[in-house]
Amino acid sequence: MKTEIYDVKGMTCASCSSAVERVTGKLKGVDTSSVNLSTEKLTITYDENLVNQNNIMESIKKAGYEATPKTSDKEITIPIEGMTCASCSAAIERKLSKQVGVKSISVNLATEIAQIHYNPDEIRLSEIKSHITKLGYTPKEIEVKRDIDQDRKRKIEEINSMKNRLKLSAIFSIPLFYIAMAPMIGLPFPSAISPMQQPLIYAVLQMFLVVPVIWAGRKFYTVGFRQIMHLSPNMDSLIAIGTSAALLYSFFSVFQIISGDHMAVEHMYFETAGVIITLILLGKTLEAISKGKTSEAIKKLMGLTPKTALVIINGEEIEMPVEEIEIGDIVVTKPGGKIAVDGIIVEGYSTIDESMLTGESMPIDKQIGDAVYAASINKSGLIRYKAKKVGDETALAQIIKLVEQAQGSKAPIARMADVISGYFVPAVFGIALLSALAWMFSGQDLIFTLKVFIAVLVIACPCALGLATPTAIMVGTGKGAELGILVKSGEALETAHKVNTVIFDKTGTLTKGKPEVTDIIAYNGFTKDEILNYAYSVEYGSEHPLAEAIIKKGNDSNINRIELSKFEEIPGHGIKALINEHQILLGNIKLLHSENIEFDTLTVDFDRLASEGKTPMLIAVDNKFAGIIGAADVLKDNSVRAIKKLHDMNIRTMMITGDHEKTAKAIANSVGIDDVLAEVLPGEKASAVKKLQDEGRIVAMVGDGINDAPALAQAHIGIAIGSGTDVAMESADIVLMKNDLLDVVNAIGLSRATIRNIKQNLFWAFIYNIIGIPVAAGALYLFGGPLLNPVIAAAAMSMSSVSVLTNALRLKTYKVK
């Protein structure tokens, strides 16, 4: 089985993505087919012996969309020194274009830059540079551009195009709306274009104003009617049909005016079509802007890895691009530098900050034989390590891959209006056509039957259906922004109401992410102040989180620092120092064991602190056990309250962390969490979310670290804490700007209120149609009553839209929990 990702163009709603899934899923040999509407990508797994790329793309094309397969190709920009004339650049182009894997090459002599498009599976970057060097030229530092940049460029172009269409539509629809409404409500209006005095000029002016609006919204018509032809009507189909009905009757009215019926000036609805198109374009533009951010998380993840590294070649330290490091190379990282690739330490020891992988704030002591990971930070000593995984095989690259896969495999959200439109649109067409034919065969003239046909279409105009969801979502997301809850898409707001399981990351999410000293216990005649004084003096200047907790405690207690006369860091154990001729040991149990210090009396307190989720640090003075300092990553304000409110909403809560199980359970018990998953690696977080989803749970993931990004993307709803990393916030669907966990409750509550509002909107939209369609079809006339005038039908249609908008505005009164 082979898994591929395709970019799919032309999709506008969930019914579009469903259509792509349906046609590709029917192909013989296709195992799974999943479309992500937000990223506009198809992830498909298939048997290469039964189906190929051409079959897949052809099936998508027949459904009315355009697909292109994503490849592993890369584009590189290589500055080249040594070129002096056109023959130099031509020689480089000629040589490299003959190499297998090089797709295209263009060398600019003036800028001394080569643009190369190549397949890294067929030719290595170092081989390309080698060919240039052999020709007698010098390739300089290389800039690698992944296709993620191309995705971003395409999305920016799409957003700019939408903005331009929106501007064009607004420029003409605003005066159109004024011209149509001013005479009706008594606003100032020039007599030269008065509908009563100059009906033809009035009609032609509206007609000319609506044409640019139609042009701006032409995609609704091309896509909407195309999908009708494919028997898959979507939201664009609703817009196209509704506005076309209004336009059709309006053009018919213009024809009547030209024929001498000046009263037909009252039967024009150009402004209805124009305003609807403008409003829908506004929603589509906001949606495009939200979609345009989907690749930012990947970009930021890519930016974590250093661009260059020191590699030992023939005994010398050579600086080279990270992309050129080979498995087995010995890499050097100095204090404060980033680890370049995954490897094993072969020389030196240090403290490594792996928070970008583990999410835990405390650096880990590393020595010979220990593993290090790309993009983690070397905090203290110089280390040399052998490269074990490079390029796409590193742990960071795997996280990037997990985020991409999670984003690509999300099931599209089925919007209620889309589902309804699949049945509603054909039904309305059928009713309108049958009604017109029935009256024609009963002896009525063409004008009568046309009025019936138009009246049914106008009164059944699905504008209210089209507005029911986006207007509520726009108001809901606006209210969320006021509350400090940034909802990044309408889909997120729609989905959050169904959440029944919330998973919390621990560090930085439930807790503050910075340890604080919570306990100081003195033994053998020592005082708490003495213990804090020694610890403060020993740790002063260290950047280790536990040290920072002690330093903060010392500063808060106004402790005077004592100068050290000797200092030794013992990797994996702690610190040995000399203060005023007193030998101080500060560290873990291993340190006291190594110095043969008795500490049997500490067992009870040590176990108690550990069971409470605290980290015990032991201190000894002159080989005598002196005391324990307990530090803990304390809970955030409102953590307990937020969990309780989620329980009140019948939502199950879980905590997921890389911490030890005992510590994790202690934190979970203190906050009231239902379930705990401890000692979890980054990839396993996403797997844990997937497992719950497979059980039928609707999962929200709350996190703040880079390691949470895959799980945030995998979850139905990813919720990032505002104080967290940019990557977590880009991967999430909802960002809590105020860093308050109660906003998790408010986000779900706001979603529930919005969905309730949408259902009300749809209900009222249908009430108008259920009552209005039979009347428009001539039910009253059949029993001696009047025939519904299309003007009244249009008024009823407008009334339904107004009720939807008015109801949506009620969301502004939503109160926080």
GURO-544698 format. One record per residue (C-alpha): x, y, z; residue in one letter; residue number from 1; chain. Coordinates in steps of 0.1 Angstrom, whole numbers. Example, Ala and Ser with C-alpha at 12.3 -4.5 7.8 and 13.67 -1.06 7.14 Angstrom:
BEGIN
x:y:z:resn:resi:chain
123:-45:78:a:1:A
137:-11:71:s:2:A
***
This chain:
BEGIN
x:y:z:resn:resi:chain
0:0:0:m:1:A
12:35:-8:k:2:A
0:67:9:t:3:A
1:100:-10:e:4:A
-11:136:-4:i:5:A
-28:156:-32:y:6:A
-36:193:-33:d:7:A
-72:197:-44:v:8:A
-85:230:-59:k:9:A
-121:241:-62:g:10:A
-136:228:-30:m:11:A
-157:253:-11:t:12:A
-177:233:15:c:13:A
-180:200:32:a:14:A
-201:185:4:s:15:A
-173:192:-20:c:16:A
-148:173:2:s:17:A
-173:145:6:s:18:A
-177:143:-32:a:19:A
-139:140:-36:v:20:A
-138:113:-9:e:21:A
-167:95:-25:r:22:A
-153:93:-61:v:23:A
-117:84:-50:t:24:A
-130:59:-24:g:25:A
-149:40:-51:k:26:A
-117:33:-71:l:27:A
-106:-3:-71:k:28:A
-75:-7:-50:g:29:A
-81:24:-28:v:30:A
-80:15:9:d:31:A
-87:49:26:t:32:A
-95:84:12:s:33:A
-97:114:35:s:34:A
-101:150:25:v:35:A
-92:180:48:n:36:A
-112:209:36:l:37:A
-93:234:57:s:38:A
-59:225:42:t:39:A
-75:215:8:e:40:A
-56:182:8:k:41:A
-65:146:0:l:42:A
-47:118:19:t:43:A
-52:86:1:i:44:A
-38:50:6:t:45:A
-40:27:-23:y:46:A
-26:-5:-40:d:47:A
-2:6:-67:e:48:A
-9:-26:-86:n:49:A
-46:-17:-90:l:50:A
-47:21:-93:v:51:A
-23:49:-101:n:52:A
-19:86:-99:q:53:A
-36:92:-132:n:54:A
-66:72:-122:n:55:A
-69:92:-90:i:56:A
-65:126:-106:m:57:A
-89:117:-134:e:58:A
-116:107:-110:s:59:A
-113:139:-91:i:60:A
-114:159:-124:k:61:A
-146:142:-134:k:62:A
-161:152:-101:a:63:A
-154:189:-110:g:64:A
-122:195:-91:y:65:A
-85:197:-99:e:66:A
-58:177:-80:a:67:A
-20:177:-81:t:68:A
1:152:-61:p:69:A
25:166:-35:k:70:A
61:154:-40:t:71:A
92:153:-19:s:72:A
109:177:-44:d:73:A
129:206:-31:k:74:A
139:239:-44:e:75:A
173:253:-34:i:76:A
190:287:-39:t:77:A
228:284:-41:i:78:A
250:314:-43:p:79:A
280:306:-65:i:80:A
314:323:-65:e:81:A
339:323:-93:g:82:A
316:328:-124:m:83:A
330:355:-148:t:84:A
310:351:-180:c:85:A
279:336:-196:a:86:A
299:304:-204:s:87:A
305:298:-167:c:88:A
267:299:-159:s:89:A
260:278:-190:a:90:A
286:252:-180:a:91:A
269:248:-146:i:92:A
235:245:-161:e:93:A
247:220:-187:r:94:A
264:198:-161:k:95:A
237:197:-135:l:96:A
208:193:-159:s:97:A
223:160:-170:k:98:A
222:146:-134:q:99:A
195:122:-124:v:100:A
171:138:-100:g:101:A
177:174:-111:v:102:A
143:186:-125:k:103:A
154:221:-135:s:104:A
182:246:-131:i:105:A
186:283:-138:s:106:A
219:301:-131:v:107:A
218:339:-130:n:108:A
252:353:-138:l:109:A
243:389:-126:a:110:A
232:378:-91:t:111:A
255:348:-90:e:112:A
227:326:-78:i:113:A
215:291:-90:a:114:A
179:281:-86:q:115:A
177:243:-86:i:116:A
146:221:-84:h:117:A
155:185:-76:y:118:A
143:152:-60:n:119:A
163:145:-28:p:120:A
155:108:-32:d:121:A
175:107:-64:e:122:A
204:131:-58:i:123:A
219:144:-26:r:124:A
224:181:-19:l:125:A
261:174:-13:s:126:A
264:158:-47:e:127:A
250:189:-64:i:128:A
275:211:-45:k:129:A
303:186:-54:s:130:A
295:189:-92:h:131:A
297:227:-89:i:132:A
330:225:-71:t:133:A
344:201:-97:k:134:A
336:226:-124:l:135:A
359:251:-106:g:136:A
333:272:-88:y:137:A
325:277:-51:t:138:A
289:270:-38:p:139:A
281:291:-7:k:140:A
255:288:20:e:141:A
223:271:7:i:142:A
187:282:13:e:143:A
163:252:12:v:144:A
127:259:3:k:145:A
102:232:10:r:146:A
69:230:-8:d:147:A
53:244:24:i:148:A
64:278:11:d:149:A
47:271:-22:q:150:A
15:262:-3:d:151:A
17:295:17:r:152:A
23:315:-15:k:153:A
-7:299:-32:r:154:A
-29:306:-1:k:155:A
-17:343:0:i:156:A
-26:347:-36:e:157:A
-60:332:-30:e:158:A
-66:355:0:i:159:A
-56:386:-20:n:160:A
-79:375:-48:s:161:A
-108:371:-24:m:162:A
-101:405:-8:k:163:A
-101:422:-43:n:164:A
-134:405:-52:r:165:A
-149:416:-19:l:166:A
-139:452:-25:k:167:A
-153:452:-60:l:168:A
-186:438:-48:s:169:A
-189:462:-19:a:170:A
-181:493:-40:i:171:A
-211:485:-63:f:172:A
-236:468:-40:s:173:A
-236:496:-14:i:174:A
-249:523:-38:p:175:A
-272:496:-54:l:176:A
-288:489:-20:f:177:A
-293:527:-14:y:178:A
-308:533:-48:i:179:A
-333:504:-43:a:180:A
-343:512:-7:m:181:A
-341:551:-6:a:182:A
-374:557:-25:p:183:A
-392:531:-4:m:184:A
-383:546:30:i:185:A
-382:583:21:g:186:A
-345:590:20:l:187:A
-331:618:-1:p:188:A
-331:607:-38:f:189:A
-326:626:-71:p:190:A
-356:630:-93:s:191:A
-336:623:-124:a:192:A
-335:586:-116:i:193:A
-368:584:-96:s:194:A
-386:551:-101:p:195:A
-419:568:-106:m:196:A
-406:596:-130:q:197:A
-378:578:-148:q:198:A
-385:540:-143:p:199:A
-363:528:-172:l:200:A
-333:549:-161:i:201:A
-339:537:-126:y:202:A
-340:500:-137:a:203:A
-310:503:-161:v:204:A
-289:520:-134:l:205:A
-295:491:-110:q:206:A
-289:466:-137:m:207:A
-255:482:-145:f:208:A
-246:483:-108:l:209:A
-253:446:-102:v:210:A
-232:434:-131:v:211:A
-198:441:-114:p:212:A
-212:424:-83:v:213:A
-221:393:-103:i:214:A
-187:393:-118:w:215:A
-170:395:-84:a:216:A
-191:365:-72:g:217:A
-189:346:-105:r:218:A
-172:317:-88:k:219:A
-205:310:-69:f:220:A
-222:305:-102:y:221:A
-195:285:-120:t:222:A
-189:262:-91:v:223:A
-226:261:-79:g:224:A
-241:252:-113:f:225:A
-212:228:-121:r:226:A
-220:209:-89:q:227:A
-256:207:-98:i:228:A
-245:192:-131:m:229:A
-225:167:-111:h:230:A
-256:160:-89:l:231:A
-237:173:-58:s:232:A
-253:207:-50:p:233:A
-234:226:-24:n:234:A
-235:260:-6:m:235:A
-224:277:-39:d:236:A
-254:260:-55:s:237:A
-277:276:-30:l:238:A
-262:310:-35:i:239:A
-263:307:-73:a:240:A
-299:295:-74:i:241:A
-312:321:-49:g:242:A
-296:351:-65:t:243:A
-303:338:-100:s:244:A
-340:336:-92:a:245:A
-339:372:-80:a:246:A
-319:383:-110:l:247:A
-341:364:-135:l:248:A
-372:381:-123:y:249:A
-355:415:-121:s:250:A
-343:412:-157:f:251:A
-379:401:-167:f:252:A
-392:433:-149:s:253:A
-367:454:-169:v:254:A
-381:439:-201:f:255:A
-416:447:-190:q:256:A
-406:483:-184:i:257:A
-391:485:-219:i:258:A
-424:471:-232:s:259:A
-443:499:-215:g:260:A
-453:484:-182:d:261:A
-438:511:-159:h:262:A
-453:495:-128:m:263:A
-429:466:-132:a:264:A
-403:489:-116:v:265:A
-417:477:-83:e:266:A
-407:441:-92:h:267:A
-369:443:-93:m:268:A
-347:426:-68:y:269:A
-312:434:-81:f:270:A
-302:447:-46:e:271:A
-311:414:-30:t:272:A
-287:395:-52:a:273:A
-260:421:-48:g:274:A
-261:423:-10:v:275:A
-262:385:-7:i:276:A
-232:380:-29:i:277:A
-212:407:-9:t:278:A
-221:391:25:l:279:A
-211:357:13:i:280:A
-179:370:-2:l:281:A
-171:385:32:l:282:A
-175:351:49:g:283:A
-155:334:22:k:284:A
-127:359:26:t:285:A
-125:354:64:l:286:A
-125:316:58:e:287:A
-97:319:33:a:288:A
-76:340:58:i:289:A
-81:313:84:s:290:A
-71:285:59:k:291:A
-40:305:50:g:292:A
-25:299:84:k:293:A
-25:261:83:t:294:A
11:258:72:s:295:A
25:282:98:e:296:A
29:255:124:a:297:A
51:234:101:i:298:A
72:264:92:k:299:A
79:272:128:k:300:A
88:236:136:l:301:A
112:237:107:m:302:A
128:268:121:g:303:A
138:251:153:l:304:A
167:232:138:t:305:A
200:252:135:p:306:A
210:260:99:k:307:A
247:250:104:t:308:A
267:227:127:a:309:A
303:219:136:l:310:A
313:185:122:v:311:A
347:169:128:i:312:A
362:159:94:i:313:A
398:146:93:n:314:A
403:158:129:g:315:A
392:194:122:e:316:A
360:212:131:e:317:A
342:222:99:i:318:A
311:243:98:e:319:A
285:230:73:m:320:A
248:232:66:p:321:A
228:207:87:v:322:A
213:192:55:e:323:A
248:178:47:e:324:A
254:159:79:i:325:A
257:122:73:e:326:A
249:93:96:i:327:A
280:85:115:g:328:A
295:120:115:d:329:A
308:134:148:i:330:A
290:167:156:v:331:A
301:193:181:v:332:A
277:215:201:t:333:A
290:241:225:k:334:A
272:255:256:p:335:A
241:275:246:g:336:A
240:259:211:g:337:A
213:238:195:k:338:A
217:201:189:i:339:A
218:197:151:a:340:A
207:161:146:v:341:A
197:130:166:d:342:A
227:112:180:g:343:A
246:95:209:i:344:A
271:114:230:i:345:A
306:101:226:v:346:A
325:128:245:e:347:A
316:153:273:g:348:A
286:158:295:y:349:A
260:185:298:s:350:A
225:195:308:t:351:A
201:194:278:i:352:A
169:214:276:d:353:A
145:190:257:e:354:A
113:210:264:s:355:A
107:213:227:m:356:A
103:175:226:l:357:A
91:165:261:t:358:A
73:197:271:g:359:A
88:194:305:e:360:A
107:225:318:s:361:A
135:208:336:m:362:A
167:201:316:p:363:A
181:166:317:i:364:A
217:156:326:d:365:A
234:138:297:k:366:A
267:120:296:q:367:A
285:95:273:i:368:A
261:70:258:g:369:A
230:91:262:d:370:A
208:102:233:a:371:A
204:138:222:v:372:A
178:151:198:y:373:A
178:178:171:a:374:A
167:213:181:a:375:A
171:206:219:s:376:A
194:232:236:i:377:A
228:224:252:n:378:A
227:243:284:k:379:A
262:238:299:s:380:A
291:217:288:g:381:A
307:210:253:l:382:A
296:177:239:i:383:A
305:156:208:r:384:A
279:132:195:y:385:A
277:107:167:k:386:A
248:113:142:a:387:A
223:85:142:k:388:A
193:101:125:k:389:A
195:130:101:v:390:A
171:149:78:g:391:A
135:135:78:d:392:A
144:108:103:e:393:A
151:130:133:t:394:A
126:132:162:a:395:A
117:168:153:l:396:A
111:158:116:a:397:A
88:131:129:q:398:A
69:156:149:i:399:A
65:177:118:i:400:A
53:147:99:k:401:A
28:139:126:l:402:A
14:174:125:v:403:A
11:172:87:e:404:A
-6:138:89:q:405:A
-30:148:116:a:406:A
-40:179:97:q:407:A
-44:159:65:g:408:A
-65:131:81:s:409:A
-90:152:99:k:410:A
-126:141:89:a:411:A
-144:171:72:p:412:A
-171:186:93:i:413:A
-205:180:77:a:414:A
-223:214:79:r:415:A
-260:211:84:m:416:A
-269:235:56:a:417:A
-248:215:32:d:418:A
-266:183:41:v:419:A
-300:200:38:i:420:A
-291:217:5:s:421:A
-285:183:-11:g:422:A
-323:176:-7:y:423:A
-337:211:-5:f:424:A
-324:225:-38:v:425:A
-337:197:-61:p:426:A
-370:197:-42:a:427:A
-375:234:-47:v:428:A
-367:232:-84:f:429:A
-391:203:-87:g:430:A
-419:221:-69:i:431:A
-414:253:-89:a:432:A
-414:234:-123:l:433:A
-443:212:-114:l:434:A
-464:241:-101:s:435:A
-457:261:-133:a:436:A
-465:232:-156:l:437:A
-497:224:-136:a:438:A
-510:259:-140:w:439:A
-500:260:-177:m:440:A
-519:228:-184:f:441:A
-549:242:-165:s:442:A
-552:271:-190:g:443:A
-532:299:-174:q:444:A
-511:321:-196:d:445:A
-473:323:-197:l:446:A
-471:354:-175:i:447:A
-492:337:-148:f:448:A
-471:305:-149:t:449:A
-438:325:-149:l:450:A
-450:344:-118:k:451:A
-457:311:-100:v:452:A
-423:297:-111:f:453:A
-404:328:-100:i:454:A
-424:332:-68:a:455:A
-416:297:-56:v:456:A
-379:302:-63:l:457:A
-378:336:-47:v:458:A
-397:326:-16:i:459:A
-377:294:-13:a:460:A
-345:313:-19:c:461:A
-320:295:4:p:462:A
-304:328:14:c:463:A
-316:322:50:a:464:A
-302:287:49:l:465:A
-269:301:35:g:466:A
-268:328:62:l:467:A
-279:306:91:a:468:A
-245:291:97:t:469:A
-220:318:87:p:470:A
-237:347:104:t:471:A
-240:328:138:a:472:A
-203:318:134:i:473:A
-192:353:126:m:474:A
-209:367:157:v:475:A
-198:338:178:g:476:A
-162:341:168:t:477:A
-164:379:174:g:478:A
-178:374:209:k:479:A
-150:349:215:g:480:A
-124:375:205:a:481:A
-140:399:230:e:482:A
-136:373:257:l:483:A
-100:365:248:g:484:A
-109:332:230:i:485:A
-95:332:195:l:486:A
-114:307:174:v:487:A
-94:302:142:k:488:A
-122:288:121:s:489:A
-159:283:119:g:490:A
-154:246:117:e:491:A
-138:247:152:a:492:A
-167:267:166:l:493:A
-191:242:151:e:494:A
-172:211:164:t:495:A
-164:222:199:a:496:A
-201:219:210:h:497:A
-198:181:206:k:498:A
-167:177:228:v:499:A
-172:152:255:n:500:A
-135:145:265:t:501:A
-109:172:272:v:502:A
-72:162:275:i:503:A
-49:185:293:f:504:A
-11:187:290:d:505:A
4:192:325:k:506:A
34:215:324:t:507:A
25:250:314:g:508:A
-11:241:309:t:509:A
-25:229:342:l:510:A
6:241:360:t:511:A
26:274:357:k:512:A
56:256:341:g:513:A
81:270:365:k:514:A
90:251:397:p:515:A
87:269:431:e:516:A
102:260:464:v:517:A
73:245:485:t:518:A
91:228:514:d:519:A
123:232:534:i:520:A
128:205:560:i:521:A
158:207:584:a:522:A
177:178:602:y:523:A
205:172:626:n:524:A
204:207:642:g:525:A
204:228:611:f:526:A
179:255:605:t:527:A
157:262:575:k:528:A
175:295:570:d:529:A
209:279:570:e:530:A
198:253:545:i:531:A
183:279:521:l:532:A
214:301:525:n:533:A
238:272:515:y:534:A
215:261:486:a:535:A
211:297:474:y:536:A
248:304:474:s:537:A
256:271:456:v:538:A
229:276:429:e:539:A
234:313:423:y:540:A
239:320:386:g:541:A
226:286:374:s:542:A
199:285:348:e:543:A
186:251:358:h:544:A
148:254:366:p:545:A
153:239:401:l:546:A
182:262:407:a:547:A
160:292:396:e:548:A
133:281:421:a:549:A
159:281:449:i:550:A
173:315:438:i:551:A
138:330:437:k:552:A
131:317:471:k:553:A
164:331:484:g:554:A
157:365:468:n:555:A
122:366:483:d:556:A
137:358:517:s:557:A
164:384:514:n:558:A
192:358:518:i:559:A
228:371:516:n:560:A
249:351:492:r:561:A
281:335:504:i:562:A
311:334:480:e:563:A
322:299:469:l:564:A
358:288:471:s:565:A
353:256:451:k:566:A
325:244:428:f:567:A
321:210:410:e:568:A
291:199:390:e:569:A
286:161:391:i:570:A
265:150:361:p:571:A
234:131:370:g:572:A
240:137:407:h:573:A
242:173:417:g:574:A
268:198:430:i:575:A
297:197:453:k:576:A
309:231:467:a:577:A
331:246:494:l:578:A
317:276:514:i:579:A
337:291:543:n:580:A
356:258:546:e:581:A
323:239:548:h:582:A
318:212:521:q:583:A
283:214:507:i:584:A
265:187:487:l:585:A
233:195:469:l:586:A
215:170:447:g:587:A
197:137:446:n:588:A
200:105:465:i:589:A
227:92:442:k:590:A
250:121:453:l:591:A
246:112:490:l:592:A
251:76:483:h:593:A
284:83:464:s:594:A
297:103:495:e:595:A
285:76:520:n:596:A
263:99:539:i:597:A
236:85:563:e:598:A
201:97:555:f:599:A
177:70:568:d:600:A
157:97:587:t:601:A
146:113:555:l:602:A
127:84:541:t:603:A
92:94:554:v:604:A
96:131:543:d:605:A
112:121:510:f:606:A
84:97:501:d:607:A
57:122:512:r:608:A
71:150:490:l:609:A
74:126:460:a:610:A
38:114:465:s:611:A
27:150:465:e:612:A
42:155:431:g:613:A
72:175:443:k:614:A
109:171:435:t:615:A
130:166:466:p:616:A
166:180:466:m:617:A
189:168:494:l:618:A
216:189:511:i:619:A
245:178:533:a:620:A
271:199:551:v:621:A
305:185:561:d:622:A
293:149:553:n:623:A
263:153:576:k:624:A
228:152:562:f:625:A
212:186:567:a:626:A
178:188:550:g:627:A
155:185:521:i:628:A
142:212:498:i:629:A
110:204:480:g:630:A
101:221:447:a:631:A
70:217:426:a:632:A
55:231:395:d:633:A
24:246:411:v:634:A
-11:246:397:l:635:A
-24:276:378:k:636:A
-51:297:393:d:637:A
-85:284:382:n:638:A
-73:250:373:s:639:A
-94:232:399:v:640:A
-124:254:391:r:641:A
-121:248:354:a:642:A
-120:210:358:i:643:A
-151:212:381:k:644:A
-171:232:356:k:645:A
-161:208:328:l:646:A
-175:179:350:h:647:A
-207:200:355:d:648:A
-210:200:317:m:649:A
-207:162:316:n:650:A
-173:163:300:i:651:A
-146:137:309:r:652:A
-112:151:317:t:653:A
-77:135:312:m:654:A
-41:146:319:m:655:A
-13:136:296:i:656:A
24:142:305:t:657:A
59:130:302:g:658:A
63:131:340:d:659:A
67:100:362:h:660:A
34:83:370:e:661:A
35:91:408:k:662:A
41:128:402:t:663:A
14:129:375:a:664:A
-12:112:396:k:665:A
-5:135:425:a:666:A
-11:166:403:i:667:A
-42:150:388:a:668:A
-57:142:422:n:669:A
-51:177:434:s:670:A
-69:192:405:v:671:A
-97:166:401:g:672:A
-87:151:368:i:673:A
-106:118:359:d:674:A
-78:99:342:d:675:A
-40:101:338:v:676:A
-16:91:311:l:677:A
20:95:323:a:678:A
55:90:308:e:679:A
42:97:273:v:680:A
64:106:244:l:681:A
54:133:218:p:682:A
43:108:192:g:683:A
23:88:218:e:684:A
3:119:227:k:685:A
-12:120:192:a:686:A
-18:82:194:s:687:A
-36:86:227:a:688:A
-59:112:212:v:689:A
-65:89:181:k:690:A
-73:60:204:k:691:A
-100:80:222:l:692:A
-114:91:189:q:693:A
-116:55:177:d:694:A
-137:48:208:e:695:A
-162:74:196:g:696:A
-151:102:219:r:697:A
-151:138:206:i:698:A
-118:150:219:v:699:A
-104:185:227:a:700:A
-67:187:235:m:701:A
-54:216:256:v:702:A
-16:222:255:g:703:A
11:248:252:d:704:A
43:232:240:g:705:A
58:222:207:i:706:A
55:185:218:n:707:A
17:191:220:d:708:A
15:202:183:a:709:A
8:167:168:p:710:A
-19:160:195:a:711:A
-34:194:190:l:712:A
-37:188:153:a:713:A
-50:152:157:q:714:A
-77:162:182:a:715:A
-112:172:169:h:716:A
-104:205:186:i:717:A
-69:217:196:g:718:A
-69:244:223:i:719:A
-36:262:229:a:720:A
-27:283:259:i:721:A
-19:319:249:g:722:A
14:319:268:s:723:A
26:288:250:g:724:A
48:284:220:t:725:A
39:298:186:d:726:A
39:263:171:v:727:A
13:251:196:a:728:A
-9:281:189:m:729:A
-6:277:151:e:730:A
-15:240:154:s:731:A
-45:247:175:a:732:A
-81:255:164:d:733:A
-87:277:195:i:734:A
-62:299:213:v:735:A
-68:311:249:l:736:A
-53:346:248:m:737:A
-57:353:286:k:738:A
-40:321:296:n:739:A
-70:312:318:d:740:A
-82:276:319:l:741:A
-117:288:326:l:742:A
-117:299:290:d:743:A
-116:262:280:v:744:A
-151:260:296:v:745:A
-161:293:280:n:746:A
-149:282:245:a:747:A
-171:250:247:i:748:A
-200:270:262:g:749:A
-198:296:234:l:750:A
-197:268:208:s:751:A
-228:252:223:r:752:A
-246:286:223:a:753:A
-236:292:187:t:754:A
-248:257:175:i:755:A
-281:263:194:r:756:A
-284:296:175:n:757:A
-276:280:142:i:758:A
-304:254:148:k:759:A
-328:281:156:q:760:A
-318:300:124:n:761:A
-323:269:103:l:762:A
-357:263:120:f:763:A
-370:298:112:w:764:A
-356:295:77:a:765:A
-376:264:71:f:766:A
-407:277:87:i:767:A
-408:304:60:y:768:A
-403:279:33:n:769:A
-428:254:46:i:770:A
-455:280:48:i:771:A
-444:301:18:g:772:A
-437:275:-9:i:773:A
-473:261:-11:p:774:A
-487:297:-11:v:775:A
-462:307:-38:a:776:A
-472:276:-58:a:777:A
-508:289:-59:g:778:A
-524:270:-30:a:779:A
-545:300:-19:l:780:A
-555:308:-55:y:781:A
-566:273:-60:l:782:A
-592:278:-33:f:783:A
-604:312:-44:g:784:A
-577:333:-27:g:785:A
-551:356:-43:p:786:A
-520:345:-62:l:787:A
-489:353:-43:l:788:A
-471:383:-59:n:789:A
-434:377:-63:p:790:A
-429:411:-44:v:791:A
-445:395:-13:i:792:A
-425:364:-19:a:793:A
-393:384:-20:a:794:A
-404:403:12:a:795:A
-410:370:30:a:796:A
-376:358:18:m:797:A
-360:390:31:s:798:A
-378:386:63:m:799:A
-364:352:68:s:800:A
-329:365:63:s:801:A
-335:394:87:v:802:A
-348:370:114:s:803:A
-317:349:110:v:804:A
-294:379:113:l:805:A
-313:393:142:t:806:A
-312:360:160:n:807:A
-274:356:154:a:808:A
-268:390:170:l:809:A
-282:377:202:r:810:A
-249:358:207:l:811:A
-233:391:216:k:812:A
-251:388:250:t:813:A
-233:355:258:y:814:A
-221:355:294:k:815:A
-189:338:306:v:816:A
-192:309:329:k:817:A
***
